[in-house]
């Protein structure tokens, strides 16, 4: 399957997706750990996609979002940002508000 | 190859001339940086757009030579 289509399917099927290094139970990078911990703190069920297991996915997601770094957070099909943006939104209470608006909390 | 603070500043300034940039080498290893950047160019843009402008100025080095650069952006 085309990688872009595969990514689109994952994003469509899961309300909250985190493309990350490692898995939610054992992230393998400080930035992936940070975002994963924020989602856990907010008690959000999310789908973690380990890009270290799939080189095509690793390149594909960067092109899909036009964003050069991992992790990448998607909520209801929308690209929210990487670690810096998610952290900033969390600290300002904006992430919680967004999740509430989307009926995910 | 790691990038120095000066090289990062030069890259950002070349595409965002009015940028005020503050960079810290977080671990002293020339590999983990944080950058605070403000510019008029960010005014009215979303955080994603602002960060994309910074990533573009780094000419593909982000995620390659530059492993860790934490970015904070604001308008002027």
Backbone of each chain as nested JSON, in Angstrom:
{
  "chains": [
    {"id": "A", "residues": [
      {"number": 1, "name": "UNK", "atoms": {"N": [0.854, -1.199, 0.0], "CA": [0.0, 0.0, 0.0], "C": [0.887, 1.246, 0.0]}},
      {"number": 2, "name": "UNK", "atoms": {"N": [0.408, 2.277, -0.644], "CA": [1.115, 3.547, -0.664], "C": [1.239, 4.065, 0.778]}},
      {"number": 3, "name": "UNK", "atoms": {"N": [2.421, 4.567, 1.137], "CA": [2.667, 4.959, 2.522], "C": [1.758, 6.114, 2.962]}},
      {"number": 4, "name": "UNK", "atoms": {"N": [1.496, 7.052, 2.045], "CA": [0.643, 8.199, 2.402], "C": [-0.765, 7.719, 2.721]}},
      {"number": 5, "name": "UNK", "atoms": {"N": [-1.226, 6.73, 1.939], "CA": [-2.562, 6.176, 2.152], "C": [-2.602, 5.427, 3.487]}},
      {"number": 6, "name": "UNK", "atoms": {"N": [-1.515, 4.706, 3.739], "CA": [-1.423, 3.955, 4.992], "C": [-1.469, 4.906, 6.199]}},
      {"number": 7, "name": "UNK", "atoms": {"N": [-0.738, 6.01, 6.104], "CA": [-0.728, 7.006, 7.179], "C": [-2.116, 7.607, 7.348]}},
      {"number": 8, "name": "UNK", "atoms": {"N": [-2.75, 7.913, 6.223], "CA": [-4.082, 8.512, 6.277], "C": [-5.064, 7.554, 6.963]}},
      {"number": 9, "name": "UNK", "atoms": {"N": [-4.959, 6.274, 6.646], "CA": [-5.826, 5.272, 7.278], "C": [-5.629, 5.231, 8.799]}},
      {"number": 10, "name": "UNK", "atoms": {"N": [-4.372, 5.266, 9.215], "CA": [-4.081, 5.223, 10.665], "C": [-4.688, 6.448, 11.348]}},
      {"number": 11, "name": "UNK", "atoms": {"N": [-4.483, 7.613, 10.72], "CA": [-4.967, 8.862, 11.315], "C": [-6.499, 8.913, 11.337]}},
      {"number": 12, "name": "UNK", "atoms": {"N": [-7.114, 8.379, 10.288], "CA": [-8.584, 8.372, 10.217], "C": [-9.201, 7.422, 11.245]}},
      {"number": 13, "name": "UNK", "atoms": {"N": [-8.514, 6.313, 11.489], "CA": [-9.081, 5.282, 12.358], "C": [-8.871, 5.551, 13.842]}},
      {"number": 14, "name": "UNK", "atoms": {"N": [-7.883, 6.395, 14.168], "CA": [-7.57, 6.637, 15.574], "C": [-7.697, 8.123, 15.896]}},
      {"number": 15, "name": "UNK", "atoms": {"N": [-8.516, 8.436, 16.902], "CA": [-8.739, 9.84, 17.255], "C": [-7.458, 10.558, 17.631]}},
      {"number": 16, "name": "UNK", "atoms": {"N": [-6.612, 9.859, 18.396], "CA": [-5.351, 10.475, 18.819], "C": [-4.199, 9.55, 18.423]}},
      {"number": 17, "name": "UNK", "atoms": {"N": [-3.314, 10.027, 17.561], "CA": [-2.177, 9.227, 17.087], "C": [-0.889, 9.941, 17.414]}},
      {"number": 18, "name": "UNK", "atoms": {"N": [0.059, 9.18, 17.931], "CA": [1.38, 9.752, 18.159], "C": [2.422, 8.95, 17.385]}},
      {"number": 19, "name": "UNK", "atoms": {"N": [2.994, 9.586, 16.37], "CA": [4.097, 8.973, 15.637], "C": [5.344, 9.252, 16.469]}},
      {"number": 20, "name": "UNK", "atoms": {"N": [5.989, 8.188, 16.93], "CA": [7.029, 8.365, 17.94], "C": [8.188, 7.381, 17.771]}},
      {"number": 21, "name": "UNK", "atoms": {"N": [9.261, 7.649, 18.537], "CA": [10.37, 6.714, 18.578], "C": [10.138, 5.815, 19.785]}},
      {"number": 22, "name": "UNK", "atoms": {"N": [9.949, 4.523, 19.532], "CA": [9.61, 3.586, 20.589], "C": [8.1, 3.443, 20.708]}},
      {"number": 23, "name": "UNK", "atoms": {"N": [7.668, 2.803, 21.792], "CA": [6.234, 2.6, 22.015], "C": [5.831, 3.362, 23.28]}},
      {"number": 24, "name": "UNK", "atoms": {"N": [4.515, 3.637, 23.463], "CA": [4.085, 4.424, 24.624], "C": [4.613, 3.864, 25.955]}},
      {"number": 25, "name": "UNK", "atoms": {"N": [4.711, 2.53, 26.067], "CA": [5.187, 1.92, 27.31], "C": [6.7, 2.089, 27.468]}},
      {"number": 26, "name": "UNK", "atoms": {"N": [7.397, 2.255, 26.352], "CA": [8.855, 2.393, 26.409], "C": [9.353, 3.29, 25.275]}},
      {"number": 27, "name": "UNK", "atoms": {"N": [9.163, 4.602, 25.42], "CA": [9.66, 5.517, 24.385], "C": [11.189, 5.482, 24.344]}},
      {"number": 28, "name": "UNK", "atoms": {"N": [11.757, 5.756, 23.145], "CA": [13.212, 5.66, 23.015], "C": [13.884, 6.982, 22.718]}},
      {"number": 29, "name": "UNK", "atoms": {"N": [13.212, 8.083, 23.093], "CA": [13.786, 9.399, 22.854], "C": [13.107, 10.346, 23.836]}},
      {"number": 30, "name": "UNK", "atoms": {"N": [13.85, 11.311, 24.342], "CA": [13.314, 12.218, 25.351], "C": [12.084, 12.984, 24.895]}},
      {"number": 31, "name": "UNK", "atoms": {"N": [12.068, 13.357, 23.607], "CA": [10.943, 14.147, 23.09], "C": [9.684, 13.286, 22.977]}},
      {"number": 32, "name": "UNK", "atoms": {"N": [9.871, 12.04, 22.53], "CA": [8.729, 11.119, 22.448], "C": [8.209, 10.802, 23.848]}},
      {"number": 33, "name": "UNK", "atoms": {"N": [9.14, 10.668, 24.794], "CA": [8.749, 10.409, 26.185], "C": [7.892, 11.557, 26.708]}},
      {"number": 34, "name": "UNK", "atoms": {"N": [8.322, 12.783, 26.436], "CA": [7.621, 13.961, 26.959], "C": [6.171, 14.007, 26.471]}},
      {"number": 35, "name": "UNK", "atoms": {"N": [5.97, 13.826, 25.155], "CA": [4.609, 13.912, 24.605], "C": [3.762, 12.743, 25.099]}},
      {"number": 36, "name": "UNK", "atoms": {"N": [4.355, 11.566, 25.121], "CA": [3.665, 10.381, 25.596], "C": [3.209, 10.579, 27.052]}},
      {"number": 37, "name": "UNK", "atoms": {"N": [4.081, 11.154, 27.882], "CA": [3.73, 11.393, 29.288], "C": [2.606, 12.412, 29.44]}},
      {"number": 38, "name": "UNK", "atoms": {"N": [2.608, 13.43, 28.584], "CA": [1.542, 14.443, 28.637], "C": [0.192, 13.78, 28.345]}},
      {"number": 39, "name": "UNK", "atoms": {"N": [0.154, 12.944, 27.316], "CA": [-1.111, 12.276, 26.944], "C": [-1.553, 11.335, 28.066]}},
      {"number": 40, "name": "UNK", "atoms": {"N": [-0.599, 10.632, 28.654], "CA": [-0.935, 9.728, 29.759], "C": [-1.467, 10.528, 30.954]}},
      {"number": 41, "name": "UNK", "atoms": {"N": [-0.818, 11.654, 31.221], "CA": [-1.236, 12.519, 32.322], "C": [-2.683, 12.984, 32.141]}},
      {"number": 42, "name": "UNK", "atoms": {"N": [-3.057, 13.234, 30.893], "CA": [-4.43, 13.692, 30.605], "C": [-5.404, 12.514, 30.463]}},
      {"number": 43, "name": "UNK", "atoms": {"N": [-4.889, 11.307, 30.714], "CA": [-5.717, 10.096, 30.601], "C": [-6.32, 9.882, 29.221]}},
      {"number": 44, "name": "UNK", "atoms": {"N": [-5.532, 10.174, 28.208], "CA": [-6.003, 10.032, 26.838], "C": [-5.554, 8.679, 26.279]}},
      {"number": 45, "name": "UNK", "atoms": {"N": [-6.505, 7.966, 25.688], "CA": [-6.142, 6.754, 24.953], "C": [-5.565, 7.184, 23.623]}},
      {"number": 46, "name": "UNK", "atoms": {"N": [-4.379, 6.729, 23.319], "CA": [-3.824, 7.104, 22.02], "C": [-3.12, 5.937, 21.373]}},
      {"number": 47, "name": "UNK", "atoms": {"N": [-3.036, 6.038, 20.054], "CA": [-2.352, 5.013, 19.277], "C": [-0.913, 5.485, 19.062]}},
      {"number": 48, "name": "UNK", "atoms": {"N": [0.054, 4.717, 19.556], "CA": [1.455, 5.048, 19.323], "C": [1.955, 4.287, 18.11]}},
      {"number": 49, "name": "UNK", "atoms": {"N": [2.596, 4.983, 17.197], "CA": [3.152, 4.321, 16.021], "C": [4.67, 4.452, 16.097]}},
      {"number": 50, "name": "UNK", "atoms": {"N": [5.334, 3.317, 16.25], "CA": [6.784, 3.318, 16.397], "C": [7.47, 3.422, 15.039]}},
      {"number": 51, "name": "UNK", "atoms": {"N": [7.981, 4.605, 14.733], "CA": [8.59, 4.809, 13.41], "C": [9.978, 4.163, 13.314]}},
      {"number": 52, "name": "UNK", "atoms": {"N": [10.542, 3.775, 14.461], "CA": [11.857, 3.11, 14.42], "C": [11.749, 1.718, 13.809]}},
      {"number": 53, "name": "UNK", "atoms": {"N": [10.533, 1.162, 13.809], "CA": [10.333, -0.175, 13.254], "C": [10.099, -0.155, 11.75]}},
      {"number": 54, "name": "UNK", "atoms": {"N": [9.94, 1.038, 11.197], "CA": [9.543, 1.118, 9.802], "C": [10.141, 2.367, 9.134]}},
      {"number": 55, "name": "UNK", "atoms": {"N": [11.203, 2.161, 8.393], "CA": [11.924, 3.281, 7.78], "C": [11.039, 4.032, 6.774]}},
      {"number": 56, "name": "UNK", "atoms": {"N": [10.186, 3.297, 6.064], "CA": [9.303, 3.935, 5.079], "C": [8.333, 4.866, 5.795]}},
      {"number": 57, "name": "UNK", "atoms": {"N": [7.844, 4.404, 6.944], "CA": [6.931, 5.222, 7.745], "C": [7.651, 6.454, 8.281]}},
      {"number": 58, "name": "UNK", "atoms": {"N": [8.9, 6.258, 8.708], "CA": [9.699, 7.35, 9.268], "C": [9.851, 8.488, 8.259]}},
      {"number": 59, "name": "UNK", "atoms": {"N": [10.161, 8.145, 7.017], "CA": [10.293, 9.174, 5.98], "C": [8.916, 9.671, 5.553]}},
      {"number": 60, "name": "UNK", "atoms": {"N": [7.975, 8.713, 5.449], "CA": [6.631, 9.032, 4.954], "C": [5.919, 10.064, 5.811]}},
      {"number": 61, "name": "UNK", "atoms": {"N": [6.021, 9.927, 7.127], "CA": [5.284, 10.834, 8.01], "C": [5.868, 12.248, 7.937]}},
      {"number": 62, "name": "UNK", "atoms": {"N": [7.195, 12.321, 7.712], "CA": [7.833, 13.641, 7.595], "C": [7.328, 14.375, 6.358]}},
      {"number": 63, "name": "UNK", "atoms": {"N": [7.137, 13.625, 5.279], "CA": [6.633, 14.237, 4.047], "C": [5.141, 14.533, 4.161]}},
      {"number": 64, "name": "UNK", "atoms": {"N": [4.428, 13.613, 4.798], "CA": [2.974, 13.761, 4.937], "C": [2.628, 15.079, 5.622]}},
      {"number": 65, "name": "UNK", "atoms": {"N": [3.372, 15.381, 6.692], "CA": [3.059, 16.574, 7.487], "C": [3.941, 17.763, 7.131]}},
      {"number": 66, "name": "UNK", "atoms": {"N": [4.931, 17.547, 6.246], "CA": [5.918, 18.574, 5.943], "C": [6.563, 19.056, 7.243]}},
      {"number": 67, "name": "UNK", "atoms": {"N": [6.993, 18.128, 8.044], "CA": [7.554, 18.414, 9.376], "C": [8.749, 17.492, 9.572]}},
      {"number": 68, "name": "UNK", "atoms": {"N": [9.941, 18.035, 9.897], "CA": [11.152, 17.204, 9.833], "C": [11.46, 16.353, 11.059]}},
      {"number": 69, "name": "UNK", "atoms": {"N": [10.703, 16.521, 12.137], "CA": [11.091, 15.809, 13.358], "C": [9.983, 14.9, 13.893]}},
      {"number": 70, "name": "UNK", "atoms": {"N": [10.402, 13.973, 14.738], "CA": [9.522, 13.047, 15.444], "C": [9.686, 13.379, 16.926]}},
      {"number": 71, "name": "UNK", "atoms": {"N": [8.687, 13.351, 17.752], "CA": [7.31, 12.885, 17.548], "C": [6.402, 13.875, 16.813]}},
      {"number": 72, "name": "UNK", "atoms": {"N": [5.288, 13.347, 16.344], "CA": [4.244, 14.154, 15.71], "C": [2.894, 13.693, 16.244]}},
      {"number": 73, "name": "UNK", "atoms": {"N": [2.115, 14.663, 16.695], "CA": [0.808, 14.341, 17.275], "C": [-0.334, 14.734, 16.332]}},
      {"number": 74, "name": "UNK", "atoms": {"N": [-1.235, 13.794, 16.131], "CA": [-2.436, 14.057, 15.328], "C": [-3.666, 13.845, 16.206]}},
      {"number": 75, "name": "UNK", "atoms": {"N": [-4.602, 14.795, 16.149], "CA": [-5.866, 14.645, 16.868], "C": [-7.006, 14.798, 15.872]}},
      {"number": 76, "name": "UNK", "atoms": {"N": [-7.855, 13.786, 15.798], "CA": [-8.982, 13.769, 14.847], "C": [-8.535, 14.184, 13.443]}},
      {"number": 77, "name": "UNK", "atoms": {"N": [-7.466, 13.595, 12.992], "CA": [-7.01, 13.832, 11.625], "C": [-6.203, 15.095, 11.423]}},
      {"number": 78, "name": "UNK", "atoms": {"N": [-6.076, 15.914, 12.483], "CA": [-5.378, 17.18, 12.304], "C": [-3.992, 17.125, 12.94]}},
      {"number": 79, "name": "UNK", "atoms": {"N": [-2.987, 17.605, 12.21], "CA": [-1.635, 17.661, 12.742], "C": [-1.55, 18.778, 13.785]}},
      {"number": 80, "name": "UNK", "atoms": {"N": [-1.19, 18.421, 15.008], "CA": [-1.152, 19.403, 16.104], "C": [0.233, 19.993, 16.266]}},
      {"number": 81, "name": "UNK", "atoms": {"N": [1.261, 19.156, 16.13], "CA": [2.621, 19.67, 16.226], "C": [3.584, 18.642, 16.779]}},
      {"number": 82, "name": "UNK", "atoms": {"N": [4.81, 19.101, 17.013], "CA": [5.835, 18.259, 17.602], "C": [5.917, 18.528, 19.099]}},
      {"number": 83, "name": "UNK", "atoms": {"N": [7.006, 18.076, 19.695], "CA": [7.157, 18.143, 21.151], "C": [7.039, 19.569, 21.712]}},
      {"number": 84, "name": "UNK", "atoms": {"N": [7.712, 20.53, 21.076], "CA": [7.705, 21.906, 21.61], "C": [6.3, 22.49, 21.649]}},
      {"number": 85, "name": "UNK", "atoms": {"N": [5.563, 22.306, 20.55], "CA": [4.212, 22.874, 20.462], "C": [3.271, 22.175, 21.442]}},
      {"number": 86, "name": "UNK", "atoms": {"N": [3.36, 20.844, 21.497], "CA": [2.471, 20.09, 22.39], "C": [2.744, 20.472, 23.853]}},
      {"number": 87, "name": "UNK", "atoms": {"N": [4.035, 20.606, 24.193], "CA": [4.397, 20.994, 25.564], "C": [3.838, 22.378, 25.905]}},
      {"number": 88, "name": "UNK", "atoms": {"N": [4.013, 23.304, 24.963], "CA": [3.538, 24.674, 25.184], "C": [2.011, 24.694, 25.342]}},
      {"number": 89, "name": "UNK", "atoms": {"N": [1.323, 23.929, 24.475], "CA": [-0.148, 23.878, 24.55], "C": [-0.602, 23.264, 25.873]}},
      {"number": 90, "name": "UNK", "atoms": {"N": [0.132, 22.24, 26.316], "CA": [-0.209, 21.576, 27.578], "C": [-0.042, 22.554, 28.75]}},
      {"number": 91, "name": "UNK", "atoms": {"N": [1.097, 23.266, 28.753], "CA": [1.371, 24.202, 29.855], "C": [0.353, 25.326, 29.917]}},
      {"number": 92, "name": "UNK", "atoms": {"N": [-0.168, 25.734, 28.756], "CA": [-1.149, 26.826, 28.731], "C": [-2.578, 26.334, 28.896]}},
      {"number": 93, "name": "UNK", "atoms": {"N": [-2.742, 25.005, 29.009], "CA": [-4.087, 24.443, 29.163], "C": [-4.84, 24.318, 27.847]}},
      {"number": 94, "name": "UNK", "atoms": {"N": [-4.153, 24.654, 26.737], "CA": [-4.827, 24.635, 25.431], "C": [-5.063, 23.213, 24.912]}},
      {"number": 95, "name": "UNK", "atoms": {"N": [-4.159, 22.315, 25.272], "CA": [-4.288, 20.944, 24.783], "C": [-5.525, 20.282, 25.391]}},
      {"number": 96, "name": "UNK", "atoms": {"N": [-5.7, 20.492, 26.696], "CA": [-6.855, 19.929, 27.393], "C": [-8.145, 20.49, 26.786]}},
      {"number": 97, "name": "UNK", "atoms": {"N": [-8.127, 21.789, 26.53], "CA": [-9.297, 22.455, 25.959], "C": [-9.629, 21.865, 24.584]}},
      {"number": 98, "name": "UNK", "atoms": {"N": [-8.598, 21.677, 23.774], "CA": [-8.783, 21.113, 22.437], "C": [-9.391, 19.713, 22.525]}},
      {"number": 99, "name": "UNK", "atoms": {"N": [-8.852, 18.902, 23.444], "CA": [-9.352, 17.536, 23.597], "C": [-10.798, 17.535, 24.098]}},
      {"number": 100, "name": "UNK", "atoms": {"N": [-11.12, 18.501, 24.935], "CA": [-12.503, 18.621, 25.421], "C": [-13.449, 19.016, 24.283]}},
      {"number": 101, "name": "UNK", "atoms": {"N": [-12.99, 19.964, 23.465], "CA": [-13.792, 20.4, 22.322], "C": [-14.094, 19.237, 21.384]}},
      {"number": 102, "name": "UNK", "atoms": {"N": [-13.102, 18.329, 21.257], "CA": [-13.259, 17.19, 20.348], "C": [-13.913, 15.995, 21.046]}},
      {"number": 103, "name": "UNK", "atoms": {"N": [-14.4, 16.222, 22.285], "CA": [-15.046, 15.166, 23.077], "C": [-14.153, 13.961, 23.334]}},
      {"number": 104, "name": "UNK", "atoms": {"N": [-12.88, 14.218, 23.579], "CA": [-11.954, 13.108, 23.823], "C": [-11.579, 13.003, 25.306]}},
      {"number": 105, "name": "UNK", "atoms": {"N": [-12.042, 13.966, 26.093], "CA": [-11.828, 13.897, 27.549], "C": [-13.201, 13.826, 28.195]}}
    ]},
    {"id": "B", "residues": [
      {"number": 1, "name": "UNK", "atoms": {"N": [28.087, 15.437, 11.786], "CA": [28.716, 16.727, 12.095], "C": [27.759, 17.612, 12.883]}},
      {"number": 2, "name": "UNK", "atoms": {"N": [28.198, 18.032, 14.03], "CA": [27.357, 18.896, 14.853], "C": [27.45, 20.343, 14.359]}},
      {"number": 3, "name": "UNK", "atoms": {"N": [26.432, 21.125, 14.687], "CA": [26.428, 22.535, 14.3], "C": [26.714, 23.392, 15.523]}},
      {"number": 4, "name": "UNK", "atoms": {"N": [27.438, 24.487, 15.319], "CA": [27.704, 25.379, 16.438], "C": [26.562, 26.387, 16.573]}},
      {"number": 5, "name": "UNK", "atoms": {"N": [26.502, 27.038, 17.714], "CA": [25.474, 28.064, 17.954], "C": [25.55, 29.132, 16.872]}},
      {"number": 6, "name": "UNK", "atoms": {"N": [26.769, 29.559, 16.528], "CA": [26.944, 30.603, 15.518], "C": [26.412, 30.163, 14.157]}},
      {"number": 7, "name": "UNK", "atoms": {"N": [26.669, 28.9, 13.792], "CA": [26.181, 28.393, 12.499], "C": [24.644, 28.367, 12.462]}},
      {"number": 8, "name": "UNK", "atoms": {"N": [24.051, 27.951, 13.565], "CA": [22.587, 27.906, 13.621], "C": [22.019, 29.32, 13.489]}},
      {"number": 9, "name": "UNK", "atoms": {"N": [22.633, 30.265, 14.226], "CA": [22.172, 31.656, 14.177], "C": [22.274, 32.213, 12.759]}},
      {"number": 10, "name": "UNK", "atoms": {"N": [23.383, 31.898, 12.095], "CA": [23.622, 32.415, 10.746], "C": [22.545, 31.889, 9.784]}},
      {"number": 11, "name": "UNK", "atoms": {"N": [22.243, 30.589, 9.897], "CA": [21.229, 29.983, 9.028], "C": [19.862, 30.642, 9.242]}},
      {"number": 12, "name": "UNK", "atoms": {"N": [19.491, 30.817, 10.509], "CA": [18.17, 31.393, 10.803], "C": [18.115, 32.844, 10.316]}},
      {"number": 13, "name": "UNK", "atoms": {"N": [19.174, 33.614, 10.616], "CA": [19.185, 35.019, 10.218], "C": [19.166, 35.193, 8.71]}},
      {"number": 14, "name": "UNK", "atoms": {"N": [19.751, 34.256, 7.971], "CA": [19.787, 34.43, 6.521], "C": [18.392, 34.347, 5.915]}},
      {"number": 15, "name": "UNK", "atoms": {"N": [17.459, 33.617, 6.531], "CA": [16.111, 33.655, 5.966], "C": [15.122, 34.467, 6.812]}},
      {"number": 16, "name": "UNK", "atoms": {"N": [15.478, 34.778, 8.058], "CA": [14.628, 35.647, 8.879], "C": [15.502, 36.803, 9.396]}},
      {"number": 17, "name": "UNK", "atoms": {"N": [15.749, 37.81, 8.545], "CA": [16.725, 38.851, 8.882], "C": [16.415, 39.621, 10.172]}},
      {"number": 18, "name": "UNK", "atoms": {"N": [15.132, 39.807, 10.507], "CA": [14.83, 40.619, 11.701], "C": [14.768, 39.774, 12.979]}},
      {"number": 19, "name": "UNK", "atoms": {"N": [15.165, 38.51, 12.89], "CA": [15.012, 37.608, 14.031], "C": [15.888, 37.988, 15.221]}},
      {"number": 20, "name": "UNK", "atoms": {"N": [15.293, 37.962, 16.401], "CA": [16.061, 38.054, 17.633], "C": [16.191, 36.619, 18.12]}},
      {"number": 21, "name": "UNK", "atoms": {"N": [17.43, 36.164, 18.267], "CA": [17.642, 34.737, 18.536], "C": [18.452, 34.534, 19.813]}},
      {"number": 22, "name": "UNK", "atoms": {"N": [17.966, 33.622, 20.615], "CA": [18.684, 33.27, 21.848], "C": [18.834, 31.749, 21.833]}},
      {"number": 23, "name": "UNK", "atoms": {"N": [20.083, 31.273, 21.76], "CA": [20.295, 29.822, 21.68], "C": [21.09, 29.336, 22.887]}},
      {"number": 24, "name": "UNK", "atoms": {"N": [20.653, 28.209, 23.427], "CA": [21.399, 27.614, 24.542], "C": [21.836, 26.209, 24.162]}},
      {"number": 25, "name": "UNK", "atoms": {"N": [23.079, 25.898, 24.495], "CA": [23.572, 24.532, 24.324], "C": [23.228, 23.818, 25.637]}},
      {"number": 26, "name": "UNK", "atoms": {"N": [22.186, 22.984, 25.591], "CA": [21.614, 22.458, 26.835], "C": [22.527, 21.503, 27.596]}},
      {"number": 27, "name": "UNK", "atoms": {"N": [23.29, 20.697, 26.86], "CA": [24.137, 19.703, 27.534], "C": [25.624, 19.993, 27.354]}},
      {"number": 28, "name": "UNK", "atoms": {"N": [25.947, 21.08, 26.646], "CA": [27.343, 21.391, 26.374], "C": [27.983, 20.409, 25.4]}},
      {"number": 29, "name": "UNK", "atoms": {"N": [27.143, 19.744, 24.565], "CA": [27.681, 18.742, 23.641], "C": [27.501, 19.126, 22.164]}},
      {"number": 30, "name": "UNK", "atoms": {"N": [27.124, 20.406, 21.913], "CA": [26.854, 20.881, 20.543], "C": [25.858, 19.986, 19.81]}},
      {"number": 31, "name": "UNK", "atoms": {"N": [24.938, 19.405, 20.518], "CA": [23.986, 18.485, 19.898], "C": [22.557, 18.658, 20.413]}},
      {"number": 32, "name": "UNK", "atoms": {"N": [22.422, 19.264, 21.587], "CA": [21.088, 19.504, 22.156], "C": [20.943, 20.989, 22.457]}},
      {"number": 33, "name": "UNK", "atoms": {"N": [20.148, 21.664, 21.613], "CA": [20.006, 23.1, 21.772], "C": [18.564, 23.496, 22.053]}},
      {"number": 34, "name": "UNK", "atoms": {"N": [18.407, 24.66, 22.624], "CA": [17.083, 25.275, 22.627], "C": [17.234, 26.662, 22.02]}},
      {"number": 35, "name": "UNK", "atoms": {"N": [16.247, 27.072, 21.247], "CA": [16.31, 28.376, 20.596], "C": [15.01, 29.133, 20.821]}},
      {"number": 36, "name": "UNK", "atoms": {"N": [15.175, 30.397, 21.195], "CA": [14.031, 31.287, 21.351], "C": [14.154, 32.307, 20.235]}},
      {"number": 37, "name": "UNK", "atoms": {"N": [13.147, 32.367, 19.375], "CA": [13.247, 33.233, 18.209], "C": [12.035, 34.129, 18.121]}},
      {"number": 38, "name": "UNK", "atoms": {"N": [12.261, 35.424, 17.966], "CA": [11.123, 36.303, 17.722], "C": [11.357, 37.078, 16.438]}},
      {"number": 39, "name": "UNK", "atoms": {"N": [10.271, 37.284, 15.69], "CA": [10.355, 37.991, 14.415], "C": [8.97, 38.479, 14.021]}},
      {"number": 40, "name": "UNK", "atoms": {"N": [8.952, 39.554, 13.245], "CA": [7.68, 40.071, 12.73], "C": [7.019, 39.064, 11.804]}},
      {"number": 41, "name": "UNK", "atoms": {"N": [7.842, 38.243, 11.158], "CA": [7.352, 37.28, 10.189], "C": [6.362, 36.285, 10.836]}},
      {"number": 42, "name": "UNK", "atoms": {"N": [6.454, 36.104, 12.158], "CA": [5.584, 35.149, 12.859], "C": [4.202, 35.728, 13.173]}},
      {"number": 43, "name": "UNK", "atoms": {"N": [4.09, 37.046, 13.095], "CA": [2.825, 37.679, 13.471], "C": [1.643, 37.097, 12.701]}},
      {"number": 44, "name": "UNK", "atoms": {"N": [0.618, 36.708, 13.428], "CA": [-0.612, 36.226, 12.8], "C": [-0.527, 34.805, 12.259]}},
      {"number": 45, "name": "UNK", "atoms": {"N": [0.619, 34.131, 12.482], "CA": [0.743, 32.761, 11.97], "C": [0.551, 31.75, 13.1]}},
      {"number": 46, "name": "UNK", "atoms": {"N": [0.109, 30.541, 12.742], "CA": [-0.063, 29.488, 13.74], "C": [1.313, 28.989, 14.181]}},
      {"number": 47, "name": "UNK", "atoms": {"N": [1.346, 28.319, 15.348], "CA": [2.615, 27.775, 15.861], "C": [3.254, 26.832, 14.834]}},
      {"number": 48, "name": "UNK", "atoms": {"N": [2.42, 26.025, 14.195], "CA": [2.957, 25.084, 13.2], "C": [3.635, 25.843, 12.068]}},
      {"number": 49, "name": "UNK", "atoms": {"N": [2.981, 26.892, 11.574], "CA": [3.575, 27.684, 10.49], "C": [4.875, 28.355, 10.958]}},
      {"number": 50, "name": "UNK", "atoms": {"N": [4.851, 28.865, 12.19], "CA": [6.046, 29.539, 12.726], "C": [7.231, 28.57, 12.812]}},
      {"number": 51, "name": "UNK", "atoms": {"N": [6.968, 27.374, 13.336], "CA": [8.056, 26.406, 13.465], "C": [8.54, 25.93, 12.09]}},
      {"number": 52, "name": "UNK", "atoms": {"N": [7.596, 25.821, 11.145], "CA": [7.996, 25.402, 9.789], "C": [8.937, 26.421, 9.162]}},
      {"number": 53, "name": "UNK", "atoms": {"N": [8.693, 27.712, 9.42], "CA": [9.57, 28.752, 8.886], "C": [10.984, 28.564, 9.439]}},
      {"number": 54, "name": "UNK", "atoms": {"N": [11.075, 28.259, 10.739], "CA": [12.391, 28.044, 11.351], "C": [13.052, 26.791, 10.773]}},
      {"number": 55, "name": "UNK", "atoms": {"N": [12.28, 25.703, 10.662], "CA": [12.84, 24.46, 10.102], "C": [13.356, 24.7, 8.681]}},
      {"number": 56, "name": "UNK", "atoms": {"N": [12.582, 25.456, 7.875], "CA": [13.0, 25.72, 6.489], "C": [14.316, 26.49, 6.467]}},
      {"number": 57, "name": "UNK", "atoms": {"N": [14.473, 27.436, 7.414], "CA": [15.702, 28.234, 7.432], "C": [16.913, 27.345, 7.736]}},
      {"number": 58, "name": "UNK", "atoms": {"N": [16.681, 26.208, 8.361], "CA": [17.791, 25.307, 8.708], "C": [18.149, 24.355, 7.556]}},
      {"number": 59, "name": "UNK", "atoms": {"N": [17.477, 24.549, 6.43], "CA": [17.831, 23.869, 5.178], "C": [18.024, 22.361, 5.292]}},
      {"number": 60, "name": "UNK", "atoms": {"N": [17.062, 21.708, 5.903], "CA": [17.112, 20.25, 5.951], "C": [18.045, 19.666, 6.996]}},
      {"number": 61, "name": "UNK", "atoms": {"N": [18.69, 20.552, 7.766], "CA": [19.627, 20.034, 8.778], "C": [18.897, 19.498, 10.005]}},
      {"number": 62, "name": "UNK", "atoms": {"N": [17.675, 20.02, 10.229], "CA": [16.891, 19.572, 11.378], "C": [16.536, 18.099, 11.197]}},
      {"number": 63, "name": "UNK", "atoms": {"N": [16.785, 17.318, 12.225], "CA": [16.495, 15.886, 12.124], "C": [17.654, 15.125, 11.503]}},
      {"number": 64, "name": "UNK", "atoms": {"N": [18.67, 15.851, 11.027], "CA": [19.872, 15.204, 10.502], "C": [21.099, 15.612, 11.327]}},
      {"number": 65, "name": "UNK", "atoms": {"N": [21.885, 16.593, 10.813], "CA": [23.049, 17.038, 11.603], "C": [22.605, 17.589, 12.952]}},
      {"number": 66, "name": "UNK", "atoms": {"N": [21.404, 18.175, 12.93], "CA": [20.897, 18.808, 14.129], "C": [19.853, 17.891, 14.743]}},
      {"number": 67, "name": "UNK", "atoms": {"N": [20.252, 17.148, 15.765], "CA": [19.325, 16.172, 16.339], "C": [18.273, 16.852, 17.193]}},
      {"number": 68, "name": "UNK", "atoms": {"N": [18.721, 17.693, 18.096], "CA": [17.778, 18.215, 19.069], "C": [17.835, 19.722, 19.152]}},
      {"number": 69, "name": "UNK", "atoms": {"N": [16.82, 20.359, 18.626], "CA": [16.698, 21.809, 18.768], "C": [15.265, 22.083, 19.191]}},
      {"number": 70, "name": "UNK", "atoms": {"N": [15.136, 22.458, 20.433], "CA": [13.811, 22.771, 20.923], "C": [13.532, 24.239, 20.582]}},
      {"number": 71, "name": "UNK", "atoms": {"N": [12.364, 24.489, 19.987], "CA": [12.082, 25.821, 19.454], "C": [10.931, 26.518, 20.176]}},
      {"number": 72, "name": "UNK", "atoms": {"N": [11.14, 27.781, 20.516], "CA": [10.046, 28.621, 20.999], "C": [10.004, 29.839, 20.083]}},
      {"number": 73, "name": "UNK", "atoms": {"N": [8.829, 30.131, 19.541], "CA": [8.738, 31.273, 18.63], "C": [7.71, 32.273, 19.137]}},
      {"number": 74, "name": "UNK", "atoms": {"N": [7.938, 33.538, 18.813], "CA": [6.909, 34.547, 19.087], "C": [7.014, 35.694, 18.109]}},
      {"number": 75, "name": "UNK", "atoms": {"N": [5.901, 36.4, 17.935], "CA": [5.886, 37.545, 17.031], "C": [6.567, 38.749, 17.671]}},
      {"number": 76, "name": "UNK", "atoms": {"N": [6.627, 39.845, 16.922], "CA": [7.269, 41.062, 17.454], "C": [6.308, 42.215, 17.38]}}
    ]}
  ]
}
